[in-house]
Each structure stands twice: as C-alpha cells, then as structure tokens.
Amino acid sequence: MLRTAAKVDKNQAEIVRKLRQIGAYVKVVSQLKGFVDIVVAYRRTWFFMEIKVDTKAQLTPKEKEFWQEVGDRAPIYRVNSWEEALEVITRR
Ligand SMILES: [Mg+2]
C-alpha cells in the first residue's frame, strides 16, 4: 500500500475544531513528519502541540529526535485530549 500521508491521530479533528471554537488560531502541520501536529496561537502566545490518542501512545522515532533537538529552548506540549489542550492554552 502506498502511503503518502502520515497517520493522523483520531482525536485531532475534535481538538482542532474545539480550539477554533474558542477563538484560537490553529495551523495543522501533522503532515510534516518529525514535527508537532498543530501550532496554536492564543492570547499572544504560540503553542506547539503534539497530539496523541492517549497517555500510552509513544512518540515516533522522528518525533523523539525533534524533542531532543529542541531540548529546553522552548516548550512543546503533548496533549492526549481536548481537555489537556484547553489546559495548556489557558493556564498561566
Ligand atoms: Mg501525533
């Protein structure tokens, strides 16, 4: 089977839709392997988010490499649900 697109996490559409409903700007970049799934702008801040379907899902090798390369320079948020995505952009 020819696969041209990266697998999209099942909860991604819901998370994107609900973030947009509360006024966040969301750019979906999940097609870029080894990067985050969505980039979110909200209340003057950017949030880079890796979406996973649950707490047990592992980062892919390319994602792990990206997280290691970025290190502690800037945050990357892993979110396993809409509730966690909301928590990330509203805490502060
Ligand atoms: Mg993902």
PDB file of the backbone (N, CA, C, O) and the ligand in Angstrom, with CONECT records:
HET     MG  A 101       1
ATOM      1  N   MET A   1       0.848  -1.204   0.000  1.00  0.00           N
ATOM      2  CA  MET A   1       0.000   0.000   0.000  1.00  0.00           C
ATOM      3  C   MET A   1       0.880   1.249   0.000  1.00  0.00           C
ATOM      4  O   MET A   1       1.827   1.363   0.778  1.00  0.00           O
ATOM      5  N   LEU A   2       0.550   2.159  -0.873  1.00  0.00           N
ATOM      6  CA  LEU A   2       1.294   3.418  -0.938  1.00  0.00           C
ATOM      7  C   LEU A   2       0.752   4.386   0.101  1.00  0.00           C
ATOM      8  O   LEU A   2      -0.430   4.731   0.093  1.00  0.00           O
ATOM      9  N   ARG A   3       1.620   4.811   0.982  1.00  0.00           N
ATOM     10  CA  ARG A   3       1.175   5.764   1.996  1.00  0.00           C
ATOM     11  C   ARG A   3       1.831   7.106   1.737  1.00  0.00           C
ATOM     12  O   ARG A   3       3.055   7.232   1.774  1.00  0.00           O
ATOM     13  N   THR A   4       1.020   8.088   1.482  1.00  0.00           N
ATOM     14  CA  THR A   4       1.571   9.406   1.178  1.00  0.00           C
ATOM     15  C   THR A   4       1.409  10.364   2.346  1.00  0.00           C
ATOM     16  O   THR A   4       2.073  11.399   2.399  1.00  0.00           O
ATOM     17  N   ALA A   5       0.535  10.028   3.275  1.00  0.00           N
ATOM     18  CA  ALA A   5       0.297  10.946   4.392  1.00  0.00           C
ATOM     19  C   ALA A   5       0.596  10.253   5.709  1.00  0.00           C
ATOM     20  O   ALA A   5       0.378   9.051   5.857  1.00  0.00           O
ATOM     21  N   ALA A   6       1.098  11.024   6.660  1.00  0.00           N
ATOM     22  CA  ALA A   6       1.326  10.478   7.989  1.00  0.00           C
ATOM     23  C   ALA A   6      -0.020  10.167   8.631  1.00  0.00           C
ATOM     24  O   ALA A   6      -1.024  10.814   8.335  1.00  0.00           O
ATOM     25  N   LYS A   7      -0.029   9.187   9.499  1.00  0.00           N
ATOM     26  CA  LYS A   7      -1.260   8.825  10.196  1.00  0.00           C
ATOM     27  C   LYS A   7      -1.677   9.976  11.117  1.00  0.00           C
ATOM     28  O   LYS A   7      -0.865  10.514  11.870  1.00  0.00           O
ATOM     29  N   VAL A   8      -2.934  10.330  11.039  1.00  0.00           N
ATOM     30  CA  VAL A   8      -3.426  11.420  11.876  1.00  0.00           C
ATOM     31  C   VAL A   8      -4.109  10.833  13.112  1.00  0.00           C
ATOM     32  O   VAL A   8      -4.917   9.909  13.016  1.00  0.00           O
ATOM     33  N   ASP A   9      -3.769  11.382  14.257  1.00  0.00           N
ATOM     34  CA  ASP A   9      -4.360  10.883  15.489  1.00  0.00           C
ATOM     35  C   ASP A   9      -5.882  11.062  15.449  1.00  0.00           C
ATOM     36  O   ASP A   9      -6.383  12.080  14.972  1.00  0.00           O
ATOM     37  N   LYS A  10      -6.609  10.058  15.957  1.00  0.00           N
ATOM     38  CA  LYS A  10      -8.068  10.038  15.849  1.00  0.00           C
ATOM     39  C   LYS A  10      -8.754  11.225  16.511  1.00  0.00           C
ATOM     40  O   LYS A  10      -9.833  11.644  16.092  1.00  0.00           O
ATOM     41  N   ASN A  11      -8.119  11.765  17.551  1.00  0.00           N
ATOM     42  CA  ASN A  11      -8.740  12.870  18.283  1.00  0.00           C
ATOM     43  C   ASN A  11      -8.323  14.238  17.736  1.00  0.00           C
ATOM     44  O   ASN A  11      -8.733  15.270  18.266  1.00  0.00           O
ATOM     45  N   GLN A  12      -7.517  14.245  16.685  1.00  0.00           N
ATOM     46  CA  GLN A  12      -7.002  15.535  16.195  1.00  0.00           C
ATOM     47  C   GLN A  12      -8.108  16.468  15.701  1.00  0.00           C
ATOM     48  O   GLN A  12      -8.116  17.653  16.034  1.00  0.00           O
ATOM     49  N   ALA A  13      -9.047  15.933  14.903  1.00  0.00           N
ATOM     50  CA  ALA A  13     -10.097  16.781  14.333  1.00  0.00           C
ATOM     51  C   ALA A  13     -10.912  17.463  15.438  1.00  0.00           C
ATOM     52  O   ALA A  13     -11.233  18.648  15.350  1.00  0.00           O
ATOM     53  N   GLU A  14     -11.237  16.696  16.472  1.00  0.00           N
ATOM     54  CA  GLU A  14     -12.023  17.248  17.580  1.00  0.00           C
ATOM     55  C   GLU A  14     -11.241  18.354  18.300  1.00  0.00           C
ATOM     56  O   GLU A  14     -11.792  19.406  18.623  1.00  0.00           O
ATOM     57  N   ILE A  15      -9.973  18.104  18.543  1.00  0.00           N
ATOM     58  CA  ILE A  15      -9.138  19.093  19.248  1.00  0.00           C
ATOM     59  C   ILE A  15      -9.019  20.369  18.424  1.00  0.00           C
ATOM     60  O   ILE A  15      -9.146  21.470  18.960  1.00  0.00           O
ATOM     61  N   VAL A  16      -8.775  20.226  17.127  1.00  0.00           N
ATOM     62  CA  VAL A  16      -8.650  21.396  16.244  1.00  0.00           C
ATOM     63  C   VAL A  16      -9.964  22.179  16.221  1.00  0.00           C
ATOM     64  O   VAL A  16      -9.965  23.403  16.356  1.00  0.00           O
ATOM     65  N   ARG A  17     -11.068  21.474  16.051  1.00  0.00           N
ATOM     66  CA  ARG A  17     -12.379  22.132  15.970  1.00  0.00           C
ATOM     67  C   ARG A  17     -12.690  22.897  17.253  1.00  0.00           C
ATOM     68  O   ARG A  17     -13.142  24.041  17.203  1.00  0.00           O
ATOM     69  N   LYS A  18     -12.451  22.277  18.386  1.00  0.00           N
ATOM     70  CA  LYS A  18     -12.800  22.927  19.658  1.00  0.00           C
ATOM     71  C   LYS A  18     -11.873  24.099  19.976  1.00  0.00           C
ATOM     72  O   LYS A  18     -12.310  25.094  20.554  1.00  0.00           O
ATOM     73  N   LEU A  19     -10.602  23.987  19.605  1.00  0.00           N
ATOM     74  CA  LEU A  19      -9.690  25.121  19.808  1.00  0.00           C
ATOM     75  C   LEU A  19     -10.158  26.309  18.968  1.00  0.00           C
ATOM     76  O   LEU A  19     -10.159  27.448  19.436  1.00  0.00           O
ATOM     77  N   ARG A  20     -10.555  26.034  17.728  1.00  0.00           N
ATOM     78  CA  ARG A  20     -11.035  27.122  16.856  1.00  0.00           C
ATOM     79  C   ARG A  20     -12.328  27.710  17.394  1.00  0.00           C
ATOM     80  O   ARG A  20     -12.550  28.917  17.286  1.00  0.00           O
ATOM     81  N   GLN A  21     -13.181  26.880  17.969  1.00  0.00           N
ATOM     82  CA  GLN A  21     -14.457  27.356  18.532  1.00  0.00           C
ATOM     83  C   GLN A  21     -14.245  28.375  19.649  1.00  0.00           C
ATOM     84  O   GLN A  21     -15.064  29.276  19.831  1.00  0.00           O
ATOM     85  N   ILE A  22     -13.154  28.237  20.393  1.00  0.00           N
ATOM     86  CA  ILE A  22     -12.928  29.200  21.475  1.00  0.00           C
ATOM     87  C   ILE A  22     -12.037  30.364  21.018  1.00  0.00           C
ATOM     88  O   ILE A  22     -11.600  31.178  21.832  1.00  0.00           O
ATOM     89  N   GLY A  23     -11.777  30.430  19.717  1.00  0.00           N
ATOM     90  CA  GLY A  23     -11.094  31.600  19.187  1.00  0.00           C
ATOM     91  C   GLY A  23      -9.609  31.449  18.943  1.00  0.00           C
ATOM     92  O   GLY A  23      -8.949  32.427  18.590  1.00  0.00           O
ATOM     93  N   ALA A  24      -9.061  30.264  19.118  1.00  0.00           N
ATOM     94  CA  ALA A  24      -7.640  30.046  18.854  1.00  0.00           C
ATOM     95  C   ALA A  24      -7.409  29.935  17.340  1.00  0.00           C
ATOM     96  O   ALA A  24      -8.275  29.463  16.604  1.00  0.00           O
ATOM     97  N   TYR A  25      -6.231  30.376  16.891  1.00  0.00           N
ATOM     98  CA  TYR A  25      -5.808  30.125  15.516  1.00  0.00           C
ATOM     99  C   TYR A  25      -5.067  28.793  15.538  1.00  0.00           C
ATOM    100  O   TYR A  25      -4.177  28.590  16.363  1.00  0.00           O
ATOM    101  N   VAL A  26      -5.428  27.892  14.642  1.00  0.00           N
ATOM    102  CA  VAL A  26      -4.783  26.571  14.610  1.00  0.00           C
ATOM    103  C   VAL A  26      -4.273  26.268  13.212  1.00  0.00           C
ATOM    104  O   VAL A  26      -5.047  26.268  12.255  1.00  0.00           O
ATOM    105  N   LYS A  27      -2.992  26.012  13.087  1.00  0.00           N
ATOM    106  CA  LYS A  27      -2.414  25.564  11.828  1.00  0.00           C
ATOM    107  C   LYS A  27      -2.070  24.086  11.974  1.00  0.00           C
ATOM    108  O   LYS A  27      -1.290  23.702  12.845  1.00  0.00           O
ATOM    109  N   VAL A  28      -2.662  23.263  11.112  1.00  0.00           N
ATOM    110  CA  VAL A  28      -2.395  21.824  11.161  1.00  0.00           C
ATOM    111  C   VAL A  28      -1.134  21.531  10.358  1.00  0.00           C
ATOM    112  O   VAL A  28      -1.065  21.834   9.167  1.00  0.00           O
ATOM    113  N   VAL A  29      -0.142  20.944  11.011  1.00  0.00           N
ATOM    114  CA  VAL A  29       1.131  20.644  10.353  1.00  0.00           C
ATOM    115  C   VAL A  29       1.516  19.172  10.546  1.00  0.00           C
ATOM    116  O   VAL A  29       2.683  18.798  10.436  1.00  0.00           O
ATOM    117  N   SER A  30       0.500  18.348  10.836  1.00  0.00           N
ATOM    118  CA  SER A  30       0.770  16.937  11.142  1.00  0.00           C
ATOM    119  C   SER A  30       1.329  16.170   9.945  1.00  0.00           C
ATOM    120  O   SER A  30       1.842  15.062  10.102  1.00  0.00           O
ATOM    121  N   GLN A  31       1.232  16.759   8.746  1.00  0.00           N
ATOM    122  CA  GLN A  31       1.802  16.087   7.574  1.00  0.00           C
ATOM    123  C   GLN A  31       3.330  16.167   7.549  1.00  0.00           C
ATOM    124  O   GLN A  31       3.973  15.438   6.793  1.00  0.00           O
ATOM    125  N   LEU A  32       3.910  17.036   8.358  1.00  0.00           N
ATOM    126  CA  LEU A  32       5.367  17.150   8.426  1.00  0.00           C
ATOM    127  C   LEU A  32       5.898  16.145   9.439  1.00  0.00           C
ATOM    128  O   LEU A  32       5.748  16.343  10.645  1.00  0.00           O
ATOM    129  N   LYS A  33       6.506  15.090   8.971  1.00  0.00           N
ATOM    130  CA  LYS A  33       6.979  14.049   9.883  1.00  0.00           C
ATOM    131  C   LYS A  33       8.102  14.568  10.776  1.00  0.00           C
ATOM    132  O   LYS A  33       9.004  15.275  10.328  1.00  0.00           O
ATOM    133  N   GLY A  34       8.021  14.203  12.029  1.00  0.00           N
ATOM    134  CA  GLY A  34       9.068  14.617  12.947  1.00  0.00           C
ATOM    135  C   GLY A  34       8.909  16.039  13.422  1.00  0.00           C
ATOM    136  O   GLY A  34       9.857  16.636  13.934  1.00  0.00           O
ATOM    137  N   PHE A  35       7.709  16.595  13.259  1.00  0.00           N
ATOM    138  CA  PHE A  35       7.409  17.908  13.817  1.00  0.00           C
ATOM    139  C   PHE A  35       6.159  17.715  14.665  1.00  0.00           C
ATOM    140  O   PHE A  35       5.681  16.590  14.812  1.00  0.00           O
ATOM    141  N   VAL A  36       5.628  18.792  15.223  1.00  0.00           N
ATOM    142  CA  VAL A  36       4.403  18.656  16.012  1.00  0.00           C
ATOM    143  C   VAL A  36       3.200  18.503  15.075  1.00  0.00           C
ATOM    144  O   VAL A  36       3.340  18.589  13.855  1.00  0.00           O
ATOM    145  N   ASP A  37       2.022  18.277  15.656  1.00  0.00           N
ATOM    146  CA  ASP A  37       0.803  18.110  14.851  1.00  0.00           C
ATOM    147  C   ASP A  37       0.099  19.431  14.576  1.00  0.00           C
ATOM    148  O   ASP A  37      -0.402  19.656  13.474  1.00  0.00           O
ATOM    149  N   ILE A  38       0.061  20.301  15.577  1.00  0.00           N
ATOM    150  CA  ILE A  38      -0.612  21.586  15.386  1.00  0.00           C
ATOM    151  C   ILE A  38       0.186  22.704  16.048  1.00  0.00           C
ATOM    152  O   ILE A  38       0.870  22.506  17.052  1.00  0.00           O
ATOM    153  N   VAL A  39       0.071  23.884  15.446  1.00  0.00           N
ATOM    154  CA  VAL A  39       0.662  25.091  16.012  1.00  0.00           C
ATOM    155  C   VAL A  39      -0.514  26.021  16.304  1.00  0.00           C
ATOM    156  O   VAL A  39      -1.327  26.314  15.427  1.00  0.00           O
ATOM    157  N   VAL A  40      -0.584  26.473  17.539  1.00  0.00           N
ATOM    158  CA  VAL A  40      -1.767  27.194  18.013  1.00  0.00           C
ATOM    159  C   VAL A  40      -1.381  28.581  18.513  1.00  0.00           C
ATOM    160  O   VAL A  40      -0.441  28.733  19.294  1.00  0.00           O
ATOM    161  N   ALA A  41      -2.115  29.584  18.056  1.00  0.00           N
ATOM    162  CA  ALA A  41      -1.908  30.946  18.561  1.00  0.00           C
ATOM    163  C   ALA A  41      -3.109  31.317  19.421  1.00  0.00           C
ATOM    164  O   ALA A  41      -4.257  31.186  18.996  1.00  0.00           O
ATOM    165  N   TYR A  42      -2.831  31.778  20.633  1.00  0.00           N
ATOM    166  CA  TYR A  42      -3.911  32.121  21.552  1.00  0.00           C
ATOM    167  C   TYR A  42      -3.384  33.101  22.589  1.00  0.00           C
ATOM    168  O   TYR A  42      -2.355  32.867  23.223  1.00  0.00           O
ATOM    169  N   ARG A  43      -4.098  34.185  22.746  1.00  0.00           N
ATOM    170  CA  ARG A  43      -3.729  35.217  23.724  1.00  0.00           C
ATOM    171  C   ARG A  43      -2.248  35.589  23.659  1.00  0.00           C
ATOM    172  O   ARG A  43      -1.538  35.553  24.664  1.00  0.00           O
ATOM    173  N   ARG A  44      -1.802  35.946  22.462  1.00  0.00           N
ATOM    174  CA  ARG A  44      -0.466  36.474  22.211  1.00  0.00           C
ATOM    175  C   ARG A  44       0.673  35.464  22.415  1.00  0.00           C
ATOM    176  O   ARG A  44       1.828  35.856  22.577  1.00  0.00           O
ATOM    177  N   THR A  45       0.353  34.197  22.407  1.00  0.00           N
ATOM    178  CA  THR A  45       1.384  33.171  22.578  1.00  0.00           C
ATOM    179  C   THR A  45       1.180  32.040  21.570  1.00  0.00           C
ATOM    180  O   THR A  45       0.052  31.691  21.221  1.00  0.00           O
ATOM    181  N   TRP A  46       2.304  31.474  21.109  1.00  0.00           N
ATOM    182  CA  TRP A  46       2.257  30.289  20.255  1.00  0.00           C
ATOM    183  C   TRP A  46       2.453  29.035  21.096  1.00  0.00           C
ATOM    184  O   TRP A  46       3.247  29.013  22.036  1.00  0.00           O
ATOM    185  N   PHE A  47       1.720  28.006  20.741  1.00  0.00           N
ATOM    186  CA  PHE A  47       1.856  26.711  21.421  1.00  0.00           C
ATOM    187  C   PHE A  47       2.091  25.640  20.361  1.00  0.00           C
ATOM    188  O   PHE A  47       1.299  25.498  19.430  1.00  0.00           O
ATOM    189  N   PHE A  48       3.161  24.901  20.504  1.00  0.00           N
ATOM    190  CA  PHE A  48       3.448  23.780  19.609  1.00  0.00           C
ATOM    191  C   PHE A  48       2.927  22.526  20.295  1.00  0.00           C
ATOM    192  O   PHE A  48       3.367  22.191  21.395  1.00  0.00           O
ATOM    193  N   MET A  49       2.002  21.839  19.659  1.00  0.00           N
ATOM    194  CA  MET A  49       1.367  20.687  20.310  1.00  0.00           C
ATOM    195  C   MET A  49       1.507  19.392  19.525  1.00  0.00           C
ATOM    196  O   MET A  49       1.236  19.328  18.326  1.00  0.00           O
ATOM    197  N   GLU A  50       1.934  18.376  20.237  1.00  0.00           N
ATOM    198  CA  GLU A  50       1.938  17.016  19.708  1.00  0.00           C
ATOM    199  C   GLU A  50       0.687  16.325  20.253  1.00  0.00           C
ATOM    200  O   GLU A  50       0.507  16.216  21.466  1.00  0.00           O
ATOM    201  N   ILE A  51      -0.159  15.869  19.362  1.00  0.00           N
ATOM    202  CA  ILE A  51      -1.385  15.192  19.777  1.00  0.00           C
ATOM    203  C   ILE A  51      -1.142  13.684  19.819  1.00  0.00           C
ATOM    204  O   ILE A  51      -0.559  13.107  18.901  1.00  0.00           O
ATOM    205  N   LYS A  52      -1.599  13.065  20.900  1.00  0.00           N
ATOM    206  CA  LYS A  52      -1.579  11.601  20.984  1.00  0.00           C
ATOM    207  C   LYS A  52      -2.968  11.146  21.404  1.00  0.00           C
ATOM    208  O   LYS A  52      -3.708  11.892  22.045  1.00  0.00           O
ATOM    209  N   VAL A  53      -3.315   9.920  21.041  1.00  0.00           N
ATOM    210  CA  VAL A  53      -4.676   9.443  21.323  1.00  0.00           C
ATOM    211  C   VAL A  53      -4.909   9.116  22.790  1.00  0.00           C
ATOM    212  O   VAL A  53      -6.043   9.154  23.268  1.00  0.00           O
ATOM    213  N   ASP A  54      -3.834   8.794  23.503  1.00  0.00           N
ATOM    214  CA  ASP A  54      -3.971   8.535  24.936  1.00  0.00           C
ATOM    215  C   ASP A  54      -2.587   8.609  25.580  1.00  0.00           C
ATOM    216  O   ASP A  54      -1.586   8.812  24.892  1.00  0.00           O
ATOM    217  N   THR A  55      -2.538   8.445  26.885  1.00  0.00           N
ATOM    218  CA  THR A  55      -1.273   8.621  27.602  1.00  0.00           C
ATOM    219  C   THR A  55      -0.275   7.507  27.287  1.00  0.00           C
ATOM    220  O   THR A  55       0.923   7.660  27.529  1.00  0.00           O
ATOM    221  N   LYS A  56      -0.765   6.387  26.749  1.00  0.00           N
ATOM    222  CA  LYS A  56       0.137   5.264  26.468  1.00  0.00           C
ATOM    223  C   LYS A  56       0.832   5.364  25.104  1.00  0.00           C
ATOM    224  O   LYS A  56       1.874   4.745  24.890  1.00  0.00           O
ATOM    225  N   ALA A  57       0.255   6.139  24.189  1.00  0.00           N
ATOM    226  CA  ALA A  57       0.832   6.249  22.839  1.00  0.00           C
ATOM    227  C   ALA A  57       2.248   6.841  22.906  1.00  0.00           C
ATOM    228  O   ALA A  57       2.491   7.820  23.611  1.00  0.00           O
ATOM    229  N   GLN A  58       3.167   6.233  22.164  1.00  0.00           N
ATOM    230  CA  GLN A  58       4.571   6.648  22.196  1.00  0.00           C
ATOM    231  C   GLN A  58       4.884   7.656  21.093  1.00  0.00           C
ATOM    232  O   GLN A  58       4.232   7.671  20.049  1.00  0.00           O
ATOM    233  N   LEU A  59       5.868   8.479  21.332  1.00  0.00           N
ATOM    234  CA  LEU A  59       6.387   9.336  20.267  1.00  0.00           C
ATOM    235  C   LEU A  59       7.052   8.447  19.226  1.00  0.00           C
ATOM    236  O   LEU A  59       7.640   7.422  19.570  1.00  0.00           O
ATOM    237  N   THR A  60       6.963   8.831  17.956  1.00  0.00           N
ATOM    238  CA  THR A  60       7.680   8.096  16.917  1.00  0.00           C
ATOM    239  C   THR A  60       9.169   8.441  17.038  1.00  0.00           C
ATOM    240  O   THR A  60       9.521   9.430  17.681  1.00  0.00           O
ATOM    241  N   PRO A  61      10.046   7.635  16.427  1.00  0.00           N
ATOM    242  CA  PRO A  61      11.487   7.957  16.491  1.00  0.00           C
ATOM    243  C   PRO A  61      11.792   9.374  15.997  1.00  0.00           C
ATOM    244  O   PRO A  61      12.602  10.075  16.603  1.00  0.00           O
ATOM    245  N   LYS A  62      11.151   9.803  14.901  1.00  0.00           N
ATOM    246  CA  LYS A  62      11.400  11.159  14.377  1.00  0.00           C
ATOM    247  C   LYS A  62      10.897  12.235  15.330  1.00  0.00           C
ATOM    248  O   LYS A  62      11.520  13.286  15.474  1.00  0.00           O
ATOM    249  N   GLU A  63       9.775  11.970  15.974  1.00  0.00           N
ATOM    250  CA  GLU A  63       9.262  12.933  16.959  1.00  0.00           C
ATOM    251  C   GLU A  63      10.225  13.025  18.142  1.00  0.00           C
ATOM    252  O   GLU A  63      10.519  14.119  18.623  1.00  0.00           O
ATOM    253  N   LYS A  64      10.712  11.879  18.607  1.00  0.00           N
ATOM    254  CA  LYS A  64      11.671  11.859  19.730  1.00  0.00           C
ATOM    255  C   LYS A  64      12.906  12.684  19.401  1.00  0.00           C
ATOM    256  O   LYS A  64      13.408  13.447  20.226  1.00  0.00           O
ATOM    257  N   GLU A  65      13.384  12.508  18.164  1.00  0.00           N
ATOM    258  CA  GLU A  65      14.561  13.236  17.712  1.00  0.00           C
ATOM    259  C   GLU A  65      14.294  14.750  17.765  1.00  0.00           C
ATOM    260  O   GLU A  65      15.136  15.522  18.224  1.00  0.00           O
ATOM    261  N   PHE A  66      13.127  15.154  17.294  1.00  0.00           N
ATOM    262  CA  PHE A  66      12.754  16.575  17.309  1.00  0.00           C
ATOM    263  C   PHE A  66      12.732  17.110  18.742  1.00  0.00           C
ATOM    264  O   PHE A  66      13.294  18.169  19.020  1.00  0.00           O
ATOM    265  N   TRP A  67      12.092  16.386  19.637  1.00  0.00           N
ATOM    266  CA  TRP A  67      12.004  16.827  21.047  1.00  0.00           C
ATOM    267  C   TRP A  67      13.395  16.961  21.649  1.00  0.00           C
ATOM    268  O   TRP A  67      13.665  17.897  22.402  1.00  0.00           O
ATOM    269  N   GLN A  68      14.287  16.009  21.311  1.00  0.00           N
ATOM    270  CA  GLN A  68      15.650  16.065  21.849  1.00  0.00           C
ATOM    271  C   GLN A  68      16.428  17.233  21.280  1.00  0.00           C
ATOM    272  O   GLN A  68      17.186  17.891  21.993  1.00  0.00           O
ATOM    273  N   GLU A  69      16.239  17.491  19.984  1.00  0.00           N
ATOM    274  CA  GLU A  69      16.956  18.610  19.353  1.00  0.00           C
ATOM    275  C   GLU A  69      16.526  19.959  19.924  1.00  0.00           C
ATOM    276  O   GLU A  69      17.356  20.843  20.135  1.00  0.00           O
ATOM    277  N   VAL A  70      15.244  20.112  20.169  1.00  0.00           N
ATOM    278  CA  VAL A  70      14.733  21.367  20.736  1.00  0.00           C
ATOM    279  C   VAL A  70      15.185  21.508  22.189  1.00  0.00           C
ATOM    280  O   VAL A  70      15.521  22.599  22.650  1.00  0.00           O
ATOM    281  N   GLY A  71      15.185  20.390  22.891  1.00  0.00           N
ATOM    282  CA  GLY A  71      15.635  20.398  24.287  1.00  0.00           C
ATOM    283  C   GLY A  71      14.835  21.362  25.134  1.00  0.00           C
ATOM    284  O   GLY A  71      13.607  21.393  25.062  1.00  0.00           O
ATOM    285  N   ASP A  72      15.545  22.167  25.954  1.00  0.00           N
ATOM    286  CA  ASP A  72      14.819  23.080  26.841  1.00  0.00           C
ATOM    287  C   ASP A  72      14.756  24.503  26.287  1.00  0.00           C
ATOM    288  O   ASP A  72      14.483  25.442  27.035  1.00  0.00           O
ATOM    289  N   ARG A  73      15.001  24.670  25.012  1.00  0.00           N
ATOM    290  CA  ARG A  73      14.960  26.022  24.421  1.00  0.00           C
ATOM    291  C   ARG A  73      13.568  26.626  24.435  1.00  0.00           C
ATOM    292  O   ARG A  73      13.400  27.825  24.656  1.00  0.00           O
ATOM    293  N   ALA A  74      12.569  25.783  24.195  1.00  0.00           N
ATOM    294  CA  ALA A  74      11.185  26.268  24.147  1.00  0.00           C
ATOM    295  C   ALA A  74      10.268  25.080  24.396  1.00  0.00           C
ATOM    296  O   ALA A  74      10.629  23.936  24.122  1.00  0.00           O
ATOM    297  N   PRO A  75       9.085  25.358  24.914  1.00  0.00           N
ATOM    298  CA  PRO A  75       8.199  24.243  25.234  1.00  0.00           C
ATOM    299  C   PRO A  75       7.539  23.601  24.020  1.00  0.00           C
ATOM    300  O   PRO A  75       7.223  24.273  23.039  1.00  0.00           O
ATOM    301  N   ILE A  76       7.341  22.304  24.105  1.00  0.00           N
ATOM    302  CA  ILE A  76       6.499  21.539  23.184  1.00  0.00           C
ATOM    303  C   ILE A  76       5.499  20.850  24.095  1.00  0.00           C
ATOM    304  O   ILE A  76       5.884  20.252  25.100  1.00  0.00           O
ATOM    305  N   TYR A  77       4.238  20.928  23.761  1.00  0.00           N
ATOM    306  CA  TYR A  77       3.219  20.340  24.631  1.00  0.00           C
ATOM    307  C   TYR A  77       2.644  19.076  24.024  1.00  0.00           C
ATOM    308  O   TYR A  77       2.184  19.076  22.882  1.00  0.00           O
ATOM    309  N   ARG A  78       2.673  18.017  24.780  1.00  0.00           N
ATOM    310  CA  ARG A  78       1.993  16.797  24.363  1.00  0.00           C
ATOM    311  C   ARG A  78       0.592  16.844  24.937  1.00  0.00           C
ATOM    312  O   ARG A  78       0.430  17.042  26.141  1.00  0.00           O
ATOM    313  N   VAL A  79      -0.423  16.667  24.107  1.00  0.00           N
ATOM    314  CA  VAL A  79      -1.795  16.645  24.600  1.00  0.00           C
ATOM    315  C   VAL A  79      -2.467  15.351  24.170  1.00  0.00           C
ATOM    316  O   VAL A  79      -2.377  14.933  23.016  1.00  0.00           O
ATOM    317  N   ASN A  80      -3.141  14.732  25.125  1.00  0.00           N
ATOM    318  CA  ASN A  80      -3.797  13.451  24.878  1.00  0.00           C
ATOM    319  C   ASN A  80      -5.309  13.592  24.734  1.00  0.00           C
ATOM    320  O   ASN A  80      -6.013  12.605  24.522  1.00  0.00           O
ATOM    321  N   SER A  81      -5.804  14.819  24.850  1.00  0.00           N
ATOM    322  CA  SER A  81      -7.252  15.036  24.779  1.00  0.00           C
ATOM    323  C   SER A  81      -7.525  16.525  24.580  1.00  0.00           C
ATOM    324  O   SER A  81      -6.636  17.359  24.745  1.00  0.00           O
ATOM    325  N   TRP A  82      -8.758  16.841  24.225  1.00  0.00           N
ATOM    326  CA  TRP A  82      -9.193  18.239  24.114  1.00  0.00           C
ATOM    327  C   TRP A  82      -9.024  18.944  25.453  1.00  0.00           C
ATOM    328  O   TRP A  82      -8.592  20.096  25.492  1.00  0.00           O
ATOM    329  N   GLU A  83      -9.355  18.277  26.540  1.00  0.00           N
ATOM    330  CA  GLU A  83      -9.263  18.891  27.861  1.00  0.00           C
ATOM    331  C   GLU A  83      -7.825  19.309  28.167  1.00  0.00           C
ATOM    332  O   GLU A  83      -7.591  20.365  28.754  1.00  0.00           O
ATOM    333  N   GLU A  84      -6.873  18.480  27.768  1.00  0.00           N
ATOM    334  CA  GLU A  84      -5.473  18.813  28.010  1.00  0.00           C
ATOM    335  C   GLU A  84      -5.023  19.980  27.130  1.00  0.00           C
ATOM    336  O   GLU A  84      -4.244  20.826  27.570  1.00  0.00           O
ATOM    337  N   ALA A  85      -5.510  20.027  25.894  1.00  0.00           N
ATOM    338  CA  ALA A  85      -5.166  21.140  25.001  1.00  0.00           C
ATOM    339  C   ALA A  85      -5.692  22.457  25.587  1.00  0.00           C
ATOM    340  O   ALA A  85      -5.004  23.478  25.563  1.00  0.00           O
ATOM    341  N   LEU A  86      -6.905  22.417  26.105  1.00  0.00           N
ATOM    342  CA  LEU A  86      -7.515  23.603  26.713  1.00  0.00           C
ATOM    343  C   LEU A  86      -6.702  24.042  27.935  1.00  0.00           C
ATOM    344  O   LEU A  86      -6.459  25.231  28.139  1.00  0.00           O
ATOM    345  N   GLU A  87      -6.296  23.084  28.723  1.00  0.00           N
ATOM    346  CA  GLU A  87      -5.495  23.362  29.926  1.00  0.00           C
ATOM    347  C   GLU A  87      -4.167  24.048  29.538  1.00  0.00           C
ATOM    348  O   GLU A  87      -3.736  24.996  30.195  1.00  0.00           O
ATOM    349  N   VAL A  88      -3.539  23.563  28.479  1.00  0.00           N
ATOM    350  CA  VAL A  88      -2.263  24.133  28.032  1.00  0.00           C
ATOM    351  C   VAL A  88      -2.403  25.609  27.660  1.00  0.00           C
ATOM    352  O   VAL A  88      -1.581  26.434  28.060  1.00  0.00           O
ATOM    353  N   ILE A  89      -3.444  25.939  26.894  1.00  0.00           N
ATOM    354  CA  ILE A  89      -3.528  27.326  26.411  1.00  0.00           C
ATOM    355  C   ILE A  89      -4.142  28.284  27.433  1.00  0.00           C
ATOM    356  O   ILE A  89      -4.010  29.498  27.283  1.00  0.00           O
ATOM    357  N   THR A  90      -4.797  27.777  28.448  1.00  0.00           N
ATOM    358  CA  THR A  90      -5.466  28.674  29.408  1.00  0.00           C
ATOM    359  C   THR A  90      -4.730  28.803  30.727  1.00  0.00           C
ATOM    360  O   THR A  90      -4.985  29.756  31.463  1.00  0.00           O
ATOM    361  N   ARG A  91      -3.825  27.889  31.064  1.00  0.00           N
ATOM    362  CA  ARG A  91      -3.069  28.061  32.317  1.00  0.00           C
ATOM    363  C   ARG A  91      -2.042  29.166  32.106  1.00  0.00           C
ATOM    364  O   ARG A  91      -1.661  29.403  30.959  1.00  0.00           O
ATOM    365  N   ARG A  92      -1.594  29.824  33.094  1.00  0.00           N
ATOM    366  CA  ARG A  92      -0.680  30.982  33.041  1.00  0.00           C
ATOM    367  C   ARG A  92      -1.259  32.067  33.909  1.00  0.00           C
ATOM    368  O   ARG A  92      -0.671  33.142  34.027  1.00  0.00           O
TER     369      ARG A  92
HETATM  370 MG    MG A 101       0.629  12.941  16.959  1.00  0.00          MG2+
END
